[in-house]
C-alpha cells in the first residue's frame, strides 16, 4: 500500500516517470524488508540495458529522424494521400496509413508516436482537425509499431520464450492489418457523427508523381522486413542498413540532408534514447523487485486457480497484462510476466506464437493509458494537451483495439495462418 501511495504521489507531483519508478522500487524493498538488495540496484539497472536487441532502438529512431529531415516520411504521406486523402477525414486516414508503413521501420510504439506526433499533429490541426482527435489518431497509429514487423516486443518475447523471431514477425502481420481496419472504422464513424474536414482529391497530373516519389522511401521498410524474415540480417543490422539507406536517399537523391544536420539529429536520437532506456531500466528494476517477492507468481496462480477454460484464461491474462502495463513499461511487463505465465498458457494448449501476439497487443494498451503511459505523455507534450482531454479522445480507438484483441484471441488462425505457410 505504501509503495502505491508513494508511486501515485510522486507521479501527481510531476516527477519524471523514471524517478517515480525508482522511488517506488526503493520503498517496496524497504517495506518488504529487502533492503539488502539495495546494493544490487546498480547492477540490475545496468543489466536491464545490457541486451543486444535494445541496440536497434536508437538505430530505428535515427531512421525516423533521417526520414523526417530528408523528406522521406512526407513522400510516404503524400503517396498514402493518393489512396485515402480524398475521403472525408482524409488526413486522418493518411495519418493511419503512414503509421502502418512507418511501423515496419521504427518497430517501437514510443519511437513511432514521438516521430509521427511532430509530423502529423501540426499538419492535421492546420487543416482544421480537432487537436485532441489529431493526437489520438497519431497515438493509435503508433500502436502498430510493435505488432507490424519488425517489432521490438516480438524480439524480446522470442528471446524470453525461446520462440523463432521470424515466425513471430510474420504472425503479427494479419493482426496488424485487422487493427488498422478497426482504427479506420473509428475514423469513419467519427466523420459521420461529429464531422471531419473534407478530403482533397489529387489532381490527375500529381497522382503519378506522388506515387513514384513514395516508391523509393518505401524500399526501406521492404528491405527491413524481407531481410529480417529471410534471416539475412538481425534487427540491429537491419536498423543500421535502414539508416544508411535513409541517409543516402535523403542526402544523395533529395538533397535535403546535409552533413551539418547530423549533429543535431544524433543529439536528438541520443536524448530520446536516453529517455526511453532510462524508463526501461527503472521499470525493469521495479519488475525485478516485484518478482523477487513473487508478486507475479501469486497473480498467475490466482488466474490459473479460478478457471479451466483457455478463453477465460486468455481474457484474464489480457486484464493482468493491461493492468501491469498501466504502471510498468511494456518491455518490463514482457520480461517479468512471460517466463512465469507461458507454462500456464502451454498447459491450456495455447500456441506460444499466438500467445506472443496476444501478450504484445496487451502490453501496448498500457502505453496509452494513465497513470504511466509513455506514449500518452509523448503525445501530450507534442500537442500541448492535458492528459484527461487526450485520453477521452483516445477511448474510441482503445475500444476498437479491445474488440480486435478479442477477435484475435477467439480466432488463433489470424496469428498462425501465415507462420504455418512457412512450415
PyMOL commands that set and color helices and strands:
alter all, ss='L'
color gray80, all
select helices_A, chain A and resi 2-12+17-31+35-49+52-69+72-84+90-106+109-126+131-142+152-161+165-193+204-229+235-253+259-292+295-305+310-325+330-347+352-367+374-383+387-410+413-422
alter helices_A, ss='H'
color red, helices_A
deselect
rebuild
show_as cartoon
